[in-house]
Amino acid sequence: MAQQRASWDEYFMNLARVVATRATCDRKHVGAVLVRERTVLSTGYNGSIRGLPHCDDEGHMMENGHCVATVHAEANAIVQAAKNGVSIEGATIYTTASPCWPCFKLIANSGCTRIVFGEFYRDERIFQIAQRLGIELVQVEVPLPPPGLESIEAPPNLAKAGS
């Protein structure tokens, strides 16, 4: 019997989960994928500023219980698109965790019209403001591991996302 194909949201969320495996801050592994018309435009994961040591190697820069040395996955995906001259107007961003408030503001101003996230991450404001702005906000829980990728282990903080 043939295996059921993943939906497009599941497919791109699975890609975001694979991208998260590149994260270099062990406090949270997050991946993001920017997509328009079923085409990947850019990816990003949370990690140190380009050219600086990784948290995993040198330790964390902590403020108010958060590591501030890292650039978040969503911001890195947006920056990567800009660096390569790729417009993300009208795109969907798939992210393994809902965006924090600063990342949400970047996403909104970048022209993305849809945010698909895995686990909820700490900021309720995004729901009300997304509605006011007409940005679709969708939670998609994808079973772990993705079908066909059983050999790829999910980052520890994503292990509960599909349960």
HUKA-V299071 format. One record per pair of residues at least 24 apart in sequence whose C-alpha atoms are under 8 Angstrom apart, sorted by sequence separation. I is the first residue (numbers start at 1). GAP is how many residues later the second one is. If there is no record, write none. Layout:
I;GAP  I;GAP
//
This chain:
19;24  23;24  24;24  46;24  47;24  88;24  89;24  90;24  92;24  97;24  99;24  101;24  114;24  116;24  118;24  19;25  20;25  46;25  47;25  74;25  101;25  19;26  20;26  46;26  47;26  16;27  45;27  46;27  99;27  108;27  45;28  75;28  25;29  26;29  44;29  45;29  74;29  78;29  8;30  24;30  25;30  26;30  43;30  44;30  46;30  24;31  25;31  44;31  45;31  72;31  75;31  24;32  44;32  45;32  75;32  78;32  43;33  44;33  74;33  43;34  44;34  25;35  42;35  42;36  44;36  43;37  42;38  42;39  119;39  27;40  41;40  32;41  33;41  30;42  31;42  32;42  119;42  30;43  31;43  34;43  118;43  33;44  34;44  25;45  32;45  41;45  41;47  36;52  35;53  34;54  36;54  37;54  36;55  35;56  36;56  34;57  35;57  34;58  35;58  34;59  35;59  33;60  34;60  32;61  33;61  32;62  33;62  96;62  32;63  31;64  32;64  30;65  31;65  30;66  30;67  20;76  16;78  16;79  17;79  16;80  13;81  12;82  13;82  13;83  13;103  13;104  13;105  9;107  29;126  13;127  14;128  29;128  13;129  28;129  29;129  10;130  9;131  10;132  14;132  21;133  18;134  21;134  20;135  18;136  17;137
//
